């Protein structure tokens, strides 16, 4: 089995490998350093929990708004050019956002909101284009492996980024002779996270110009009509599945910092452990998919994602919270490649960008919803009720997926 697995990995061509370079840098800079530090940066700028929730929601809503247009651009430009455009815009937004500490207090809020939205324009172009691109440059034999390696490398890079990111504010404070509570100690690490995307842009530009755009079909062609009976239910699944992950990823660092008094270094270490464990687990998804099918594997993973929120909800201890976030990271790394291959194989090539855009939009709307109201719900009901309710929503979405797409598969 191991020999067969490695032999399949050797089928990954040059374009896939260059894409994986970008995925690694994306994980290191964004999933690692940025995700760990940005909420702590906002706290040190004087913002409260409600604003942090709205800031996260702004990013998620911006991603959602730009996802369907990104799918349309993929059909017109091709997924490769769309991804390159996204990777140029993304670090510009991320880097300029980090400069908020240098501005007068009255200008910080609109600055943060605007460049958060710009960052997610680039993110949407990159993420929506990535699935059709991988579908175009792989065959059925190595497709699941390509998607799983992408997820695994992103998490491995996130492990390194979280581990180093937890140390960077201290190093920056020492270099600038500041206290670690000073927001300027977080500015240089966030700028560094933006700059490391430059090699990722060059890697994507080095891929071959492969045509993945879809020429217009004749008006009377069935392919001209979007398969809404597949796209709309997948959007519902994406929305509900993302609730549990959004609740955990958006608020765990604030929960551990403000509620449990856990140090930044230890928060980063726990996230890094999850990303390290996620690396080998993501690589196993093609094996499970081959045995059980992408749909059944996704159901099991999504239910596990909901269960991972229970330790955060029921046990107010850093160990339980760490266990929960590790579970979320590991299972999310397994879910993304599984559901990506599933929804891309549901539709004809001409509608793959639309499906990718719709699923991405709905997932981002789920993130937006929970991030926008999360701060207020936590203030009103507490962390336990917030995490329990989020887990319940994901369970509902998982059951809907299992019932609906079992019927579709039968047809």
ZAMARGU-4260 file (C-alpha; in steps of 0.2 Angstrom, whole numbers, plus 5000, padded with zeros to 4 digits):
<rodrens>
0) 5000/5000/5000 | 5014/5012/5004 | 5023/5008/4988 | 5007/5011/4978 | 5004/5027/4987
5) 5022/5034/4984 | 5021/5028/4966 | 5005/5038/4964 | 5013/5054/4971 | 5027/5052/4958
10) 5013/5055/4945 | 5011/5073/4951 | 5018/5084/4937 | 5028/5100/4937 | 5013/5111/4937
15) 5006/5103/4952 | 5023/5104/4961 | 5024/5122/4958 | 5006/5125/4964 | 5011/5115/4980
20) 5026/5128/4983 | 5013/5142/4983 | 5001/5131/4995 | 5016/5129/5007 | 5020/5148/5008
25) 5001/5151/5010 | 5000/5140/5025 | 5016/5147/5033 | 5011/5165/5031 | 4992/5165/5032
30) 4986/5149/5041 | 5002/5150/5052 | 5008/5167/5057 | 4994/5179/5052 | 4980/5168/5059
35) 4989/5166/5076 | 4993/5184/5078 | 4980/5195/5070 | 4967/5194/5084 | 4980/5197/5097
40) 4986/5212/5087 | 4968/5219/5087 | 4967/5216/5106 | 4983/5226/5109 | 4977/5240/5097
45) 4963/5242/5110 | 4948/5233/5101 | 4936/5223/5111 | 4929/5206/5107 | 4914/5213/5097
50) 4925/5222/5085 | 4936/5207/5083 | 4921/5197/5078 | 4915/5210/5066 | 4933/5211/5058
55) 4933/5192/5056 | 4916/5193/5048 | 4921/5207/5037 | 4935/5196/5030 | 4923/5181/5028
60) 4909/5191/5020 | 4921/5199/5008 | 4927/5182/5003 | 4909/5176/5000 | 4905/5192/4990
65) 4920/5190/4979 | 4919/5170/4977 | 4905/5170/4963 | 4913/5184/4953 | 4930/5174/4955
70) 4921/5159/4948 | 4915/5169/4933 | 4933/5176/4930 | 4939/5158/4930 | 4927/5153/4916
75) 4933/5169/4907 | 4951/5170/4910 | 4956/5152/4916 | 4960/5147/4933 | 4978/5149/4932
80) 4977/5168/4928 | 4964/5170/4941 | 4975/5162/4954 | 4990/5173/4949 | 4980/5189/4951
85) 4974/5183/4968 | 4991/5180/4974 | 4996/5197/4969 | 4982/5206/4978 | 4982/5195/4993
90) 4999/5200/5001 | 4996/5218/4997 | 4980/5218/5007 | 4988/5208/5021 | 5004/5219/5022
95) 4995/5236/5022 | 4982/5230/5035 | 4997/5227/5047 | 5002/5245/5046 | 4986/5250/5056
100) 4997/5253/5072 | 5006/5267/5063 | 4990/5277/5060 | 4981/5289/5071 | 4967/5280/5081
105) 4953/5288/5071 | 4959/5281/5055 | 4963/5263/5061 | 4946/5256/5060 | 4942/5261/5042
110) 4959/5256/5037 | 4958/5239/5045 | 4941/5235/5037 | 4946/5241/5019 | 4962/5231/5018
115) 4954/5216/5026 | 4941/5216/5012 | 4955/5219/4999 | 4965/5204/5007 | 4950/5193/5004
120) 4947/5198/4986 | 4964/5191/4983 | 4961/5176/4994 | 4944/5172/4984 | 4953/5173/4967
125) 4966/5161/4973 | 4955/5149/4982 | 4941/5148/4969 | 4954/5146/4955 | 4964/5132/4964
130) 4951/5118/4963 | 4948/5119/4944 | 4966/5121/4941 | 4971/5105/4951 | 4957/5096/4942
135) 4964/5102/4925 | 4982/5097/4928 | 4978/5080/4936 | 4971/5064/4931 | 4958/5053/4941
140) 4973/5042/4946 | 4982/5055/4957 | 4968/5068/4959 | 4964/5064/4977 | 4982/5063/4981
145) 4986/5080/4974 | 4972/5088/4984 | 4977/5079/5000 | 4995/5084/4998 | 4990/5102/4996
150) 4980/5101/5012 | 4994/5092/5021 | 5008/5104/5015 | 4997/5119/5020 | 4995/5112/5037
155) 5014/5107/5039 | 5018/5125/5034 | 5005/5131/5046 | 5013/5121/5060 | 5030/5130/5056
160) 5021/5147/5055 | 5012/5145/5071 | 5027/5139/5080 | 5038/5153/5074 | 5023/5166/5075
165) 5021/5163/5093 | 5039/5168/5096 | 5040/5183/5083 | 5032/5196/5094 | 5044/5193/5108
170) 5059/5194/5096 | 5051/5210/5088 | 5049/5218/5105 | 5067/5214/5109 | 5073/5221/5093
175) 5063/5237/5095 | 5065/5238/5114 | 5046/5237/5117 | 5035/5227/5128 | 5026/5212/5120
180) 5009/5221/5125 | 5014/5235/5112 | 5005/5233/5096 | 5021/5238/5086 | 5028/5221/5092
185) 5016/5213/5081 | 5018/5224/5066 | 5035/5217/5059 | 5029/5199/5061 | 5013/5203/5051
190) 5023/5212/5037 | 5035/5197/5036 | 5019/5185/5034 | 5015/5196/5019 | 5032/5197/5011
195) 5034/5178/5010 | 5021/5177/4997 | 5032/5184/4984 | 5040/5167/4979 | 5023/5160/4979
200) 5018/5172/4965 | 5033/5167/4955 | 5030/5149/4957 | 5012/5151/4950 | 5019/5162/4935
205) 5031/5147/4931 | 5016/5135/4928 | 5011/5132/4910 | 4997/5142/4902 | 4984/5128/4903
210) 4967/5132/4897 | 4954/5129/4910 | 4942/5143/4905 | 4925/5137/4898 | 4920/5144/4881
215) 4901/5149/4880 | 4890/5135/4876 | 4876/5136/4863 | 4860/5144/4870 | 4850/5128/4867
220) 4863/5117/4875 | 4860/5108/4892 | 4877/5113/4897 | 4872/5132/4896 | 4860/5129/4911
225) 4869/5128/4928 | 4865/5112/4938 | 4857/5121/4952 | 4851/5104/4960 | 4869/5100/4963
230) 4876/5118/4966 | 4863/5124/4978 | 4863/5109/4990 | 4882/5110/4991 | 4881/5128/4995
235) 4870/5124/5010 | 4882/5110/5015 | 4897/5122/5014 | 4888/5135/5025 | 4883/5123/5039
240) 4899/5113/5039 | 4909/5129/5041 | 4900/5135/5057 | 4909/5124/5069 | 4926/5127/5061
245) 4923/5146/5061 | 4918/5146/5079 | 4934/5137/5085 | 4946/5146/5073 | 4939/5163/5075
250) 4938/5163/5094 | 4950/5150/5102 | 4965/5162/5103 | 4955/5176/5111 | 4946/5163/5123
255) 4963/5156/5128 | 4971/5173/5130 | 4957/5183/5139 | 4948/5169/5148 | 4961/5156/5152
260) 4976/5168/5153 | 4987/5157/5141 | 5003/5165/5134 | 5005/5169/5116 | 5019/5156/5115
265) 5008/5142/5122 | 4993/5146/5111 | 5005/5145/5096 | 5012/5129/5102 | 4995/5121/5103
270) 4990/5126/5086 | 5007/5120/5079 | 5004/5103/5087 | 4987/5102/5078 | 4995/5107/5061
275) 5009/5095/5064 | 4997/5080/5067 | 4986/5086/5053 | 5000/5083/5040 | 5000/5064/5040
280) 4982/5063/5043 | 4978/5074/5027 | 4989/5062/5017 | 4978/5047/5022 | 4962/5054/5014
285) 4965/5046/4997 | 4966/5029/5006 | 4949/5032/5015 | 4941/5039/4999 | 4946/5024/4989
290) 4939/5012/5002 | 4923/5022/5007 | 4920/5036/4994 | 4923/5054/4997 | 4905/5057/5002
295) 4905/5044/5017 | 4923/5050/5022 | 4916/5068/5023 | 4901/5064/5034 | 4913/5055/5047
300) 4925/5070/5047 | 4911/5083/5048 | 4903/5074/5063 | 4921/5073/5071 | 4923/5092/5068
305) 4907/5096/5078 | 4913/5084/5092 | 4929/5093/5093 | 4920/5109/5100 | 4914/5100/5115
310) 4930/5101/5125 | 4930/5120/5123 | 4912/5121/5128 | 4912/5109/5143 | 4929/5110/5151
315) 4936/5127/5154 | 4955/5122/5155 | 4969/5125/5143 | 4972/5107/5140 | 4954/5104/5135
320) 4954/5119/5124 | 4970/5113/5116 | 4963/5096/5113 | 4948/5104/5104 | 4957/5115/5093
325) 4970/5101/5088 | 4955/5091/5083 | 4947/5105/5073 | 4964/5108/5064 | 4967/5089/5060
330) 4949/5086/5054 | 4948/5102/5044 | 4964/5097/5035 | 4955/5080/5030 | 4938/5088/5026
335) 4944/5101/5013 | 4952/5089/5000 | 4938/5077/5002 | 4924/5088/4999 | 4933/5098/4986
340) 4936/5083/4975 | 4918/5077/4978 | 4910/5093/4973 | 4921/5096/4958 | 4917/5078/4951
345) 4898/5082/4953 | 4898/5093/4938 | 4904/5095/4920 | 4920/5104/4917 | 4911/5120/4911
350) 4903/5122/4928 | 4918/5117/4940 | 4923/5135/4943 | 4905/5140/4947 | 4903/5125/4959
355) 4920/5130/4967 | 4914/5148/4968 | 4897/5144/4975 | 4904/5132/4988 | 4918/5144/4993
360) 4905/5158/4995 | 4893/5148/5006 | 4907/5142/5017 | 4913/5160/5019 | 4895/5166/5023
365) 4895/5153/5037 | 4911/5160/5043 | 4904/5177/5042 | 4888/5173/5051 | 4897/5165/5066
370) 4910/5178/5067 | 4898/5193/5066 | 4887/5187/5080 | 4900/5177/5089 | 4907/5191/5100
375) 4889/5196/5105 | 4883/5178/5108 | 4898/5175/5119 | 4895/5191/5129 | 4877/5186/5131
380) 4877/5167/5134 | 4896/5163/5137 | 4908/5152/5128 | 4900/5136/5132 | 4883/5139/5124
385) 4891/5147/5109 | 4902/5132/5105 | 4888/5120/5108 | 4876/5129/5097 | 4890/5130/5083
390) 4893/5111/5084 | 4874/5108/5082 | 4873/5118/5066 | 4887/5108/5058 | 4879/5092/5063
395) 4863/5098/5055 | 4873/5101/5039 | 4881/5085/5039 | 4865/5075/5041 | 4858/5085/5026
400) 4873/5081/5015 | 4871/5062/5020 | 4853/5061/5015 | 4852/5072/5000 | 4868/5066/4991
405) 4864/5048/4995 | 4848/5051/4985 | 4857/5060/4971 | 4870/5046/4970 | 4856/5033/4968
410) 4849/5043/4954
</rodrens>
